[in-house]
Amino acid sequence: MFRDDDGLRKVFDLRSPHQILEKLRWETTLIHAMLPQEPKVIFAAFNAAATAWHLTEWVIEVWDDLPIQAVSRENYRNDVVKRCPNLEICRQISVGWKHRVVKQRNDPAVQASHLIKLYVRVEDGKLIDGPPTRVERSPAIFVGTHHFELDAFFDRLVNFWTEELDRLRIDPSFAL
């Protein structure tokens, strides 16, 4: 398993879906540590999105060894995206934004940007003229007008994959 046409292993010593989940947890911890000040947090978010999406591929790769299979191997990607729509966003980030040419069209509504919070002076419930007293910027993923703050977005993905590997009864000690 995980060998190319020349028989070379292509897994960088990662051997199981649980190890990939551990990688996603580590990347999510980096995101938490970098927010809100470190502008390079978007790099950590890109890596976490790729890991979350590619966990799907790891599950499919070990499909024949799973104790439980709720859907067919061919339908698993669609099933998992239906149950966790954030994975479709991860697919677009990790595949659609990384590669110049893709088979599946990108959704232009999915963007990485900043959520901006403006703090202003108020007296007796009325806005006082003047500049904001404070401005906070935090990176977020936008889908149209809806946004996901990075930490919460990836926390949900860690929770989903933790529950999914449990649901599929993938033994944490399983390794290729």
C-alpha positions as CSV (number, residue, x, y, z in Angstrom):
1,M,0.0,0.0,0.0
2,F,1.0,3.6,-0.5
3,R,3.6,2.8,-3.2
4,D,4.1,4.5,-6.5
5,D,4.6,2.8,-9.8
6,D,8.2,2.2,-9.0
7,G,7.4,0.5,-5.7
8,L,8.5,3.4,-3.5
9,R,6.6,4.2,-0.3
10,K,5.0,7.6,-0.5
11,V,3.8,8.3,3.0
12,F,6.7,10.2,4.7
13,D,6.5,7.6,7.5
14,L,2.8,8.3,8.3
15,R,1.1,5.0,8.6
16,S,-2.5,5.4,9.6
17,P,-5.6,7.6,9.6
18,H,-5.1,8.1,13.3
19,Q,-1.6,9.6,12.7
20,I,-3.1,11.9,10.1
21,L,-5.7,13.0,12.7
22,E,-2.9,13.6,15.1
23,K,-1.2,15.8,12.5
24,L,-4.5,17.7,12.1
25,R,-4.7,18.2,15.9
26,W,-1.1,19.5,15.9
27,E,-1.8,21.9,13.1
28,T,-5.0,23.1,14.9
29,T,-2.9,23.7,18.0
30,L,-0.5,25.9,15.9
31,I,-3.5,27.9,14.6
32,H,-4.7,28.5,18.2
33,A,-1.1,29.6,19.2
34,M,-0.7,31.9,16.3
35,L,-4.0,33.7,16.5
36,P,-4.7,36.6,16.5
37,Q,-1.3,38.3,15.9
38,E,0.7,36.1,13.6
39,P,0.0,36.8,9.9
40,K,1.5,33.5,8.9
41,V,-1.4,31.7,10.6
42,I,-2.9,31.4,7.1
43,F,0.0,29.0,6.2
44,A,-0.9,26.8,9.1
45,A,-4.6,27.0,8.1
46,F,-3.7,26.0,4.5
47,N,-1.8,22.9,5.9
48,A,-4.6,22.0,8.3
49,A,-7.2,22.2,5.4
50,A,-5.1,19.9,3.3
51,T,-4.7,17.4,6.2
52,A,-8.4,17.5,6.9
53,W,-9.3,16.9,3.3
54,H,-6.7,14.2,2.7
55,L,-7.8,12.2,5.8
56,T,-10.7,11.3,3.5
57,E,-8.2,9.6,1.1
58,W,-6.5,7.8,4.0
59,V,-9.8,6.3,5.1
60,I,-10.6,5.2,1.5
61,E,-7.1,3.7,1.2
62,V,-7.7,1.4,4.2
63,W,-11.4,0.8,3.3
64,D,-11.1,-3.0,2.8
65,D,-9.6,-3.3,6.3
66,L,-12.4,-1.4,8.1
67,P,-14.7,-3.2,10.5
68,I,-17.7,-1.1,9.5
69,Q,-18.5,0.4,6.1
70,A,-21.7,2.5,6.0
71,V,-21.4,3.4,2.3
72,S,-19.4,2.2,-0.6
73,R,-15.8,3.2,-1.1
74,E,-16.9,5.1,-4.3
75,N,-19.5,7.1,-2.4
76,Y,-17.5,7.9,0.7
77,R,-16.2,11.3,-0.4
78,N,-19.7,12.5,-1.1
79,D,-21.1,11.0,2.1
80,V,-18.4,12.5,4.3
81,V,-18.8,16.0,2.7
82,K,-22.6,15.7,3.2
83,R,-22.1,15.0,6.9
84,C,-19.3,17.6,7.3
85,P,-19.7,20.4,4.7
86,N,-16.5,22.1,6.0
87,L,-14.6,19.3,4.2
88,E,-15.7,20.7,0.9
89,I,-14.2,24.0,1.9
90,C,-11.0,22.1,2.8
91,R,-11.1,20.4,-0.6
92,Q,-11.2,23.7,-2.3
93,I,-8.4,25.2,-0.2
94,S,-6.1,22.2,-0.5
95,V,-6.8,21.3,-4.1
96,G,-8.4,24.2,-5.8
97,W,-6.2,27.0,-4.5
98,K,-3.0,24.9,-4.6
99,H,-3.1,23.7,-8.2
100,R,-3.3,25.9,-11.2
101,V,-5.6,23.5,-13.2
102,V,-8.3,21.5,-11.4
103,K,-11.1,19.2,-12.7
104,Q,-13.7,20.4,-10.1
105,R,-14.6,24.1,-10.4
106,N,-13.8,26.3,-7.4
107,D,-16.6,28.1,-5.7
108,P,-15.7,31.9,-5.9
109,A,-17.6,32.5,-2.6
110,V,-15.0,30.6,-0.7
111,Q,-12.2,33.1,0.3
112,A,-9.7,33.6,3.1
113,S,-9.8,37.1,4.5
114,H,-10.0,39.0,7.7
115,L,-12.9,39.5,10.1
116,I,-12.7,43.1,11.2
117,K,-14.2,44.3,14.5
118,L,-14.5,48.0,15.0
119,Y,-14.9,49.4,18.5
120,V,-16.5,52.9,18.8
121,R,-17.5,55.3,21.5
122,V,-21.1,55.2,22.6
123,E,-22.9,57.5,25.1
124,D,-26.4,56.9,26.3
125,G,-26.8,54.3,23.5
126,K,-25.8,56.8,20.8
127,L,-22.7,56.7,18.6
128,I,-20.2,59.5,19.3
129,D,-18.5,60.9,16.3
130,G,-14.8,60.1,15.8
131,P,-12.6,57.3,14.8
132,P,-12.9,53.8,16.2
133,T,-11.2,53.4,19.6
134,R,-9.9,50.0,18.6
135,V,-9.7,47.8,15.5
136,E,-9.2,44.0,15.6
137,R,-8.4,41.9,12.6
138,S,-8.6,38.1,12.7
139,P,-8.2,35.7,9.8
140,A,-11.3,33.9,8.8
141,I,-12.7,31.7,6.0
142,F,-15.6,33.3,4.2
143,V,-18.3,31.5,2.2
144,G,-20.3,34.2,0.7
145,T,-21.4,36.4,3.6
146,H,-21.0,33.7,6.2
147,H,-17.6,33.4,7.9
148,F,-15.8,30.9,10.0
149,E,-13.1,32.0,12.4
150,L,-10.1,29.8,11.9
151,D,-9.8,28.3,15.3
152,A,-13.5,27.2,15.5
153,F,-13.4,26.0,11.9
154,F,-10.5,23.6,12.6
155,D,-11.8,22.6,16.0
156,R,-15.0,21.3,14.4
157,L,-12.9,19.3,11.8
158,V,-10.8,17.7,14.6
159,N,-14.1,16.8,16.4
160,F,-15.7,15.4,13.2
161,W,-12.7,13.2,12.3
162,T,-12.3,12.0,15.9
163,E,-15.9,10.9,15.8
164,E,-15.7,9.5,12.3
165,L,-12.6,7.3,13.0
166,D,-14.5,6.0,16.1
167,R,-17.7,5.4,14.1
168,L,-15.7,3.5,11.5
169,R,-14.0,1.6,14.3
170,I,-10.5,2.2,13.0
171,D,-8.2,0.9,15.7
172,P,-5.8,3.6,16.8
173,S,-3.0,1.0,16.8
174,F,-3.7,0.1,13.2
175,A,-0.8,0.9,10.9
176,L,0.2,0.1,7.3
